[in-house]
Amino acid sequence: MKMKVKLFITGVIILIVSVNCTHKTEGSAVTFPEVSDPVQITQNGKEHLFASYYGINSFSKSQKFATLLETDVKYRLSTENDKAMLGLVNLHTKEFIPIAETAAWNFQQGCMAHWLATSPDSLIIYNDLREGKFVSVILNVHTKEELKVIPYPVSAVSPNGKEAISINFARLRITRPDYGYGGKGQDPLANAVFPENDGLFLIDLETGKAKMIVSIAQIKDMVPEGQIEFFNHTLFSRSGTRIMWFARAIGRPFRNTTPFTVNKDGSDLQPCFPEGWFGSHFDWLNDDELMITAKFNAKKMGHVLFNVGEENYKRLGGELLGEGHGTFSPDGEWMCTDTYPEDGTREQKLYLMDMKSEAILPIGKFYEPEEFSGWWRCDLHCRWSPDGDIIGFNSTHTGSRQAYIIKLTYK
């Protein structure tokens, strides 16, 4: 492997960025794109983060703007009294442009802002708390006009921008506080282990109506026992025909996880893994193949690729890639993933992997201060731009939570 390495120091962090790298594997050469230094796109003084979960596109189709949240909250969970400012960052000028306030947000998933494919340079949907209820709002980011307020919060949006998935964020607040919202904008149904009236809801974004396609009670005989079952982490397949999500429960004494997929009409419900493989993060490579970080064959956590409905599981990247937030480039040729802070060094790493050869290029190391441990932690949570030539992520290596981009130049 021939590699040019840039080593530079910023405050308390040493960043190592590898560029112009050619990796030979099994007789063929893999040419990685040139990788820029990380660029901070937000200003110090307030905390900033991308306004959605990892893997969700945060960039307008033109790649001129990205959706970010701005807040004064730092070392604690946000509550319904902590409104964050939702805004656009101009990637050319680094200007933060406020567009709306929201009380339905957290440090892990922001306010679940999505650009809508129906108008990908001007329309977004995001979550808010209004009149004591969690809702989602369709907003024109340039005129700041609210086109529609939908009486359900969103956790995933279809690639066509016309449908969304909704889950119970109040239930999440009592099961996974860092992923829920304060304010009890929904009934958490705290006394029901397997409620029949809660689950996965499909929203028609044109009419604002929703229907439940999978109830929590429906999967009772398909999951291990727990103290309270809940749904989290939803994602449409590339064509929008199928949904992936996690059914989880607290108890036993630890949280257990069962990944599921289902057609958007509620048919063909099926678990993805044998019991005991756990599962933490995932992405659709295409309509048939999924990647989930899981305990492959009861071994250490890794990125596991498989076909829906089949048992031909394959571990990606070998032992180098452990548990992380893996997400595929729009063309499916690359995967970017991160790591949790390592013991001792508290370094978080970013990796780029070629999907054909599984050759891996380290593209950054970032120190997370101890003060960011806990529910307000800052995972890197990488995400791709629509053209696949920008990777965005969050980091606290300067001592505050800020947003960054890395630019890729393909040969």
N, C-alpha and C positions, 0 to 999 in steps of 0.2 A: 504494500500500500504506500503510495506517495501522497504526502499531505503537507500543506502549508498551515502552520499553526500561529494564530495571533494570541498572545498572552498579554492581558492588560489588567490593571488593578483599579477598582473604583471603591473608595471607602474601605469597607470591611470585606469586600468580596473579590475573589479572583475569578475572572471569567475566561474560559478557554473556548474559543470558537475555531472550528476547523473549516477550511474553505478549499475549493479547487481540488477535491479529493476523488481519486479513481481507485476503486476497490475491485480486485480480481477474485472471482469465485468460480470454481469448476470450469476453468478455461475461458470464461467470458469476463469482460470488464464492465463494471458498473460505474458510470460517471455521475457523481452527486452534483446537484446545483451548487453554485457559489453561494455562500451564506454570509449575510452582512452581520456587522456588530448589532447587538440589541439597541433599539432606539426607544427612549422613553417618550410616550406621546401625551402624557398628562403632567400637570405641574404639582410640585410639592406644596405643602401648606394645608391641603385637604387629602383625604383618602379617596382613591379612585379604583374602580374595577370594571371589567367588561360586564355588560348588563344582562348576561345570560350565562348558562352553564357551559362547560367545556364542549367542544365539538359543534356547537351551534354557531351558525354564521353571524358575526357581529358587524359585517361590513356591507355598505350599500353596493349595489351591482357595479357602479362606477369605481368603487374602491376609493372614493374621496372621503367618505365619512365612516366612522365606527360608533356604535352605541355604547356609552359608558355611564356609570353611576358615580356621583360625587357625594361624600358624606363626611361628617365630623366624628362619627362613631369609629372607635379603633380597637380597643381591647375588651370588647364585650359583645354579646348578642344584641342585635337591633330589636326594638319593640315597635308597636303600632304608633308610638309617639315620636319615633325617629324617622322623619321623612327624608328620603334621599332625593337628590336632584338627578333626573334622567337627562342626559344630554348627548350631543354629537361632538365628536372630536374631528376636526378637519385634519386629515393626515398630512396635508401639505404645510399648513401653518401652525399646527398643534393647538389651535384655538378650541376651547371648550364652549359649546353653544348650548345653554340650558333650553330644554323643550317642555319639561313637565316634572311635577313632583309625584313621588309614590311612597306609600306606607306599607306596601307589600313587597318586601325584598329581603335578601339575606346575603351573606358574604360568599356562599357557595354557588348560588345560581342567579344572583342579581334579582331582577324583577321578571326574568324569563322573556326578555325582549327578543322578538323575531322580526326580521324584515319579511314582508309579505311578497310572494312571487307575483301577485297580481299587479304590484307596482313597486318593484324592488329598489328603486332609488328614492322613494318618497314615503311609503307607508310601512309602519311597524305596528305590532301588537305587543302590549306589555300588561303586567298585573298591577292592581291597585286595591286599596281598601276604601270603600265609599259607603257611607251611611251604615257602617257596621258589617258590610258584606264584601267578600273578595270578588273582584270582577276583573275582566280584561278590557283593555281600551285600544281601539284601532285609531291611530293618530297619523296625520300628515306632518312629518317632521319639519317641513319647511314653512308651512302656514300655521302650524300648531293647532289646526282644526281637528276636533274629535269627530270622527265619522260615525263611530258606534261605540256604545258601552255594552258589553256582553255580560250577563249575570253569572259567569263562571270564570275562574282563573284558568290560565293555560299552562301546561307543562311541556307540550310538544306541538309543533305546527306542521301540517302536511307540506310536502314540497310544492304543491300547486297553490298553496296559500289560502285554500278555501275551507279547510277543516282543521280541527285541533283536538288534542286530548286534554281532559281535565281530571285532576285528582284532588284529594282532600288535604289542603295545606294546613288546616287546623289540626287534623289527626297527626300530621307530620311533626307539628310543634311539640306534641307530647311523646312522640316515638323517636324522632330525630330532630331535635330542636334547631340544629344548624341548617336544616332544609325546610323548615316550616316558617310560617309567618305569625307574628304577634297579632292580637286583636280579636281572635275567635270569629273570623269572618265566615266560618262554616261550622257546622256541628261536628265536633271531633268524634262523637259516638264512643266516648272513652270507656264505657262499660260493656261494649260489644266486642268480643274477640273476632268474630267473623260476621260482620253486619251484612244484611241482604240488600240494604239500600245505599251502600257505598261501594265504590270500585273505580272502574275505568269508564269515563264518559267521553263519547265522541260528539264534538260541537260542530254544527254547521255555522261557519263564520258569516255566511250571507244572511241567514235567518236569525242567528243567535240562539237557536234551539239546540238542546243536547239530549242524548239518550245513553243509558248505561249499556255497555256492550259486554262487560265482564264484572260480576259482583265479587266482593271479597269472599262471601259465603260460598261462591261457586268453586273456589279452589281449595276448600277445606280439606278434602281427602287427597290433595296432591302436594301438600306441604308438611314439614315437620310441625309438631305442636309448639305453641308459643303462648305468651301472655296476651299479646294484642297484635293482630295481623294488620299490615298496611301496605299500600302500593306506592312505589317511587320510581324515578328514573325512567321516563317514557321516551320512545323515539320511533318515528315512522321509518319504514324502509325507503329505499331510494325512489321507488315509484309511488310511494304513499299507500300501497295496498295492504301492508301488514304493519303491526305495531309490536315492539319489544318493550318489556318493562320488568321490574323486579317486584316480587311479592316477598315481603320481609316480616319478621316477627321479633319482638324483644323477648328475652327469656331463654331458658335452657342451658346455662345461665347467660349465654351470649346470643347476640342477634343472629338469626339464620336467614338465608337468602335462597330463593328459588327463582331463576330467570324463566320468563314465559314469552311466547309469541302468540299472536292471534290475528286473524283477518279483521279488517276494520268493521266488518258487519257482525263480528262476534263469533264467527265460525272458526273451526280448526284450532281450537285452544290446545296448546301443548307446552310442557316444560322443556327446557333446553339441555339440562345436564343431569347426570346421575346425582342422587342425594349425597351431600357431603363435599361437593366441589365448590361450594360457596358462590362467589361471583360479586364483583364490585363495580366494574365499569365496562362499557361496550360501545360498539359502533357497527353499523351495517356497511359491509364492503360493497355489496350489491343487493339485489332482491332475494338472493338465495343464501349468501354467506354472511355470517356474523362473527365478530370478534368480541370475546369477553375475557376480562382478566379473572382467572379462577385457579383453583388448586387442581391442576391437570394431573389426573391419576393419583390424587391424594398427595402430590408433591407440593413444592413451594408455589406461590402465586406466580402466574405468568399470563401472557397474552395468548389465548386459545382461539383458533379459527376453525369453523365448522359449517356444514350445510344444514339449514333448518330441516328438521325431521329426520336427519341421518346421524350416525354415530362415528363418523370419520373425523374425530377431533385431531387437530394439529397444533402444536405449540410453536409460536412465532418467536424468532430471535433467540431461542435457547435460554440459557440461564441468565444472560445479560439483562434481559427485560423482565423485571419482576412486576409488582402491582403498580399500575399507573393508569393515566387517563389517555388511552390511545384513541386517535381519530384519524380517518383516512382523508387524503386529498380529494378534491372534487372528481379527478379522473381515476381515482383508485390505485394509482401507481406508487404512492408513498404513504407511510404512516408516521405521524408525529406522536410521541408519547412523553410522559414526564415521570418523575419519581417523587416519593415522599421524602422529607428530610432524613438524611442518613444519621444513624446514631453517632454521637461524637462530633462530627463535622457540621451537622445540620445543613448539608448541601442538598439542594434539589437540582435534578439534572433534566435536560431536554435531549431527546434522541430523534433522529430522522432515519427511517428504515425504508429501503427499496423493497417493494412487495414481491418482485420476481425472484431476487437472489437472497433476500433477507439480510443483505449487508446493512450494517448499522453505522451511522455517523453521529458522534456526540456533537451537539451544537450549542451547549451552554451549561454552566454551573452557577447556581444562585444560592446564596446563604439566607436562610430564614431565621431571624432573631427568635430567641426563646419566648419572648413576650407574645408572639403570634401563635403559640400552641393553644389547642382547645377548639371550642366551637367557632371561634373567629379566625381560625387558621387561614393561611393563604396558599392554596395549591396553585401550581403554575397554570393548570387548566388551558392547555393549548387549543387553538382553533385556527381554521384555514380561511383565507379570503376566497371569494367566488372564482378568481382566476388561478388559485393555487400557488401564487407567488408571494404571499405574505402569511406569516404565522404570528398570531397575537397571543399574549399570555399576561398573567398577573404576577407580580413579585413584590416582596418586602425587603429586598436586600439593601436598600438605602435607609431602612428604618421606618419607612412608611409604605403603605400599599399603593402601588402605581401600576399602570398598564404599559406594555411594551409591544413592539413589533420587530420581527426579523424578516428581512427581505431575501427572497431566493431568486437567483438568476440561472435559468436553465440554458444548457448549451445545445 
